[in-house]
Amino acid sequence: MERELAAQTPLEEALEGLSLDLYLPDGSELYATGLKLPPGVSFEDWQRCVSDLEDRLVRAALEGQVCLMALGDALEYGERAYGEKYAQAVEQTGKPYGSLANVAWVARNVPLPVRRPELTFSHHQAVAPLDDAKAQKCWLDKAVKEEWSYRELRAAMQEDEDRGNGLDPAAARAGRALDRALAALTEDGVAEGDWAALVVERLLEPLVKKRWQLRHIVLGLLEEV
């Protein structure tokens, strides 16, 4: 593990000379993919470190990316080390608990040596549900090689899961798209019997500028059914 950490991209190289100007407890190791805190960090030093990381998230995108992964590592460390004081400190940040919990969850589930500095936090979040670190590394390495966006990585993982379940990826993808469309119509308050008319209307809407012409076409189509 230590050898793998040593092979991580140095922070200075990743940031190309940018300075984070972070407060880090003595003995901390900041990588382009996260943060390793030493045992025995005082609660006050940890709290100051977390506060600094949160403040730097508003800076340049690359700095923010480094800080986001490091923040997840710091939060995960605090959760293990400080118990109730950790929960109080998180509450005092004013940040939504769910957002911070998600950042910590990704850091906890994706080991630092597996992470890739070329990828976004969202890429790492996509592989976080996988139990096998080797599988996580395989997908992240593939995302770097293929230059996949987060959405492309998610799509590739979903297709692989579909094949593993004996499903045709194209058919499964179409089924999920239909489910999302029906769910959206339900949220809009559309009755089940009216959804077909609304789908036809939304498909034709970009082609017809005047609303009354659009409704006239839709009604004509329904009369012929």
C-alpha positions as CSV (number, residue, x, y, z in Angstrom):
1,M,0.0,0.0,0.0
2,E,2.8,2.5,0.9
3,R,4.5,1.7,-2.4
4,E,1.3,2.4,-4.3
5,L,0.9,5.7,-2.4
6,A,4.4,6.7,-3.3
7,A,3.6,6.2,-6.9
8,Q,0.8,8.7,-6.9
9,T,1.1,11.8,-9.0
10,P,2.9,14.5,-6.9
11,L,0.6,17.4,-6.0
12,E,3.0,19.9,-7.4
13,E,3.0,18.2,-10.8
14,A,-0.8,17.9,-10.8
15,L,-1.4,21.6,-10.0
16,E,1.4,22.8,-12.3
17,G,2.7,25.4,-9.8
18,L,-0.6,26.5,-8.3
19,S,-0.5,27.0,-4.5
20,L,-3.3,25.7,-2.4
21,D,-2.0,27.4,0.7
22,L,-3.7,24.9,3.0
23,Y,-3.4,24.2,6.6
24,L,-2.4,20.6,7.1
25,P,-1.5,18.9,10.5
26,D,2.1,17.9,10.9
27,G,2.8,14.5,9.2
28,S,0.0,14.9,6.6
29,E,0.6,13.8,3.1
30,L,-1.4,15.6,0.3
31,Y,-1.7,13.9,-3.0
32,A,-3.3,14.9,-6.3
33,T,-6.0,12.3,-5.5
34,G,-6.5,12.8,-1.7
35,L,-5.1,13.3,1.7
36,K,-3.5,10.9,4.2
37,L,-3.6,12.2,7.8
38,P,-1.3,10.7,10.5
39,P,-2.6,9.1,13.6
40,G,-3.2,11.3,16.7
41,V,-4.3,14.5,15.0
42,S,-5.9,16.8,17.5
43,F,-9.6,17.7,17.0
44,E,-8.7,21.4,16.7
45,D,-6.1,20.7,14.0
46,W,-8.5,18.4,12.1
47,Q,-11.3,21.0,12.3
48,R,-9.0,23.8,10.9
49,C,-7.9,21.4,8.1
50,V,-11.5,20.6,7.1
51,S,-12.4,24.3,7.2
52,D,-9.5,25.2,4.9
53,L,-10.4,22.5,2.5
54,E,-14.0,23.7,2.3
55,D,-12.8,27.3,1.7
56,R,-10.6,26.2,-1.2
57,L,-13.4,24.4,-3.0
58,V,-14.4,27.7,-4.5
59,R,-11.1,28.2,-6.2
60,A,-9.9,27.0,-9.7
61,A,-11.5,23.7,-10.9
62,L,-8.3,21.6,-10.5
63,E,-7.7,23.0,-7.0
64,G,-11.3,22.3,-6.1
65,Q,-11.0,18.7,-7.4
66,V,-7.9,18.0,-5.2
67,C,-9.6,19.6,-2.2
68,L,-12.8,17.7,-2.7
69,M,-11.1,14.3,-2.5
70,A,-8.9,15.5,0.3
71,L,-12.0,16.8,2.2
72,G,-13.6,13.4,1.8
73,D,-10.5,11.8,3.4
74,A,-10.4,14.3,6.2
75,L,-14.1,13.8,6.9
76,E,-13.7,10.0,6.9
77,Y,-10.8,10.3,9.3
78,G,-12.8,12.6,11.6
79,E,-15.8,10.2,11.6
80,R,-13.5,7.4,12.9
81,A,-11.5,9.5,15.3
82,Y,-13.8,11.9,17.0
83,G,-17.3,10.4,17.2
84,E,-19.9,12.8,18.5
85,K,-17.5,15.8,18.2
86,Y,-17.2,15.0,14.5
87,A,-21.0,15.2,14.1
88,Q,-21.1,18.6,15.9
89,A,-18.2,19.9,13.8
90,V,-20.0,18.9,10.5
91,E,-23.1,20.6,11.7
92,Q,-21.2,23.8,12.4
93,T,-19.9,24.0,8.8
94,G,-23.4,25.0,7.6
95,K,-23.0,22.7,4.7
96,P,-25.8,20.1,3.9
97,Y,-25.0,17.0,5.9
98,G,-26.0,14.8,2.9
99,S,-23.4,16.4,0.7
100,L,-20.6,16.0,3.2
101,A,-21.6,12.5,3.9
102,N,-21.5,11.6,0.2
103,V,-18.0,13.1,-0.1
104,A,-16.8,11.0,2.9
105,W,-18.6,7.9,1.5
106,V,-16.7,8.1,-1.8
107,A,-13.4,8.6,0.0
108,R,-14.1,5.7,2.3
109,N,-15.1,3.3,-0.5
110,V,-12.4,4.2,-3.1
111,P,-8.9,3.7,-1.7
112,L,-6.4,6.4,-2.3
113,P,-4.0,4.2,-4.4
114,V,-6.9,3.3,-6.8
115,R,-7.8,6.9,-7.6
116,R,-6.8,8.7,-10.8
117,P,-5.8,12.4,-10.8
118,E,-6.9,12.7,-14.4
119,L,-10.5,12.0,-13.4
120,T,-13.2,14.0,-11.6
121,F,-14.8,13.3,-8.3
122,S,-17.9,12.1,-10.2
123,H,-15.8,9.4,-11.9
124,H,-14.7,8.1,-8.5
125,Q,-18.3,8.4,-7.2
126,A,-19.4,6.1,-10.1
127,V,-17.2,3.3,-9.0
128,A,-17.6,3.7,-5.2
129,P,-20.5,1.2,-5.0
130,L,-18.2,-1.6,-6.3
131,D,-16.9,-3.8,-3.5
132,D,-13.7,-4.9,-5.4
133,A,-10.9,-2.3,-5.5
134,K,-9.4,-4.1,-8.5
135,A,-12.7,-3.6,-10.4
136,Q,-12.7,0.0,-9.4
137,K,-9.2,0.4,-10.7
138,C,-10.0,-1.4,-13.9
139,W,-12.9,1.0,-14.6
140,L,-11.0,4.1,-13.7
141,D,-8.0,3.1,-15.8
142,K,-10.3,2.4,-18.7
143,A,-12.0,5.8,-18.3
144,V,-8.6,7.5,-18.5
145,K,-7.5,5.4,-21.5
146,E,-10.8,6.0,-23.4
147,E,-11.1,9.6,-22.2
148,W,-14.6,8.9,-20.9
149,S,-16.7,11.6,-19.3
150,Y,-18.6,10.6,-16.1
151,R,-21.7,9.9,-18.1
152,E,-19.8,7.7,-20.5
153,L,-18.2,5.8,-17.7
154,R,-21.7,5.2,-16.1
155,A,-23.1,4.1,-19.4
156,A,-20.3,1.6,-19.9
157,M,-20.7,0.2,-16.4
158,Q,-24.4,-0.1,-16.9
159,E,-24.0,-2.0,-20.2
160,D,-21.5,-4.3,-18.5
161,E,-24.0,-5.0,-15.7
162,D,-26.8,-5.6,-18.3
163,R,-24.7,-8.2,-20.1
164,G,-23.9,-9.8,-16.8
165,N,-27.6,-10.1,-16.1
166,G,-28.3,-11.6,-19.5
167,L,-30.0,-8.5,-20.9
168,D,-29.5,-6.9,-24.3
169,P,-27.8,-3.5,-23.5
170,A,-29.8,-1.6,-26.2
171,A,-33.1,-2.9,-25.0
172,A,-32.3,-2.3,-21.4
173,R,-31.3,1.2,-22.2
174,A,-34.5,1.9,-24.0
175,G,-36.5,0.4,-21.1
176,R,-34.8,2.7,-18.6
177,A,-35.4,5.7,-20.9
178,L,-39.2,4.9,-21.1
179,D,-39.3,4.4,-17.3
180,R,-37.8,7.9,-16.8
181,A,-40.2,9.4,-19.3
182,L,-43.3,7.9,-17.6
183,A,-41.9,9.0,-14.2
184,A,-41.5,12.5,-15.5
185,L,-45.1,12.6,-16.8
186,T,-46.4,11.3,-13.5
187,E,-44.5,14.1,-11.7
188,D,-46.2,16.6,-14.0
189,G,-49.6,15.3,-12.9
190,V,-50.5,13.8,-16.2
191,A,-53.2,11.1,-15.9
192,E,-52.2,7.6,-17.2
193,G,-54.6,7.7,-20.1
194,D,-53.3,11.1,-21.3
195,W,-49.6,10.4,-21.4
196,A,-49.6,9.2,-25.0
197,A,-51.1,12.4,-26.3
198,L,-48.5,14.4,-24.3
199,V,-45.6,12.4,-25.6
200,V,-46.8,13.0,-29.2
201,E,-47.2,16.7,-28.5
202,R,-43.7,17.0,-27.0
203,L,-42.2,15.1,-30.0
204,L,-43.9,17.5,-32.4
205,E,-43.4,20.7,-30.5
206,P,-40.0,21.6,-31.9
207,L,-41.4,21.3,-35.5
208,V,-44.4,23.5,-35.0
209,K,-44.1,27.1,-33.8
210,K,-47.7,28.0,-33.1
211,R,-49.4,26.2,-30.2
212,W,-52.8,26.0,-31.8
213,Q,-51.4,24.3,-34.9
214,L,-49.6,21.8,-32.7
215,R,-52.8,20.9,-30.7
216,H,-54.8,20.6,-34.0
217,I,-52.3,18.0,-35.4
218,V,-52.3,16.0,-32.1
219,L,-56.1,15.9,-32.0
220,G,-56.2,14.8,-35.6
221,L,-53.8,12.0,-35.0
222,L,-55.8,10.8,-32.0
223,E,-59.1,10.8,-33.9
224,E,-57.5,8.4,-36.5
225,V,-56.4,5.9,-33.8
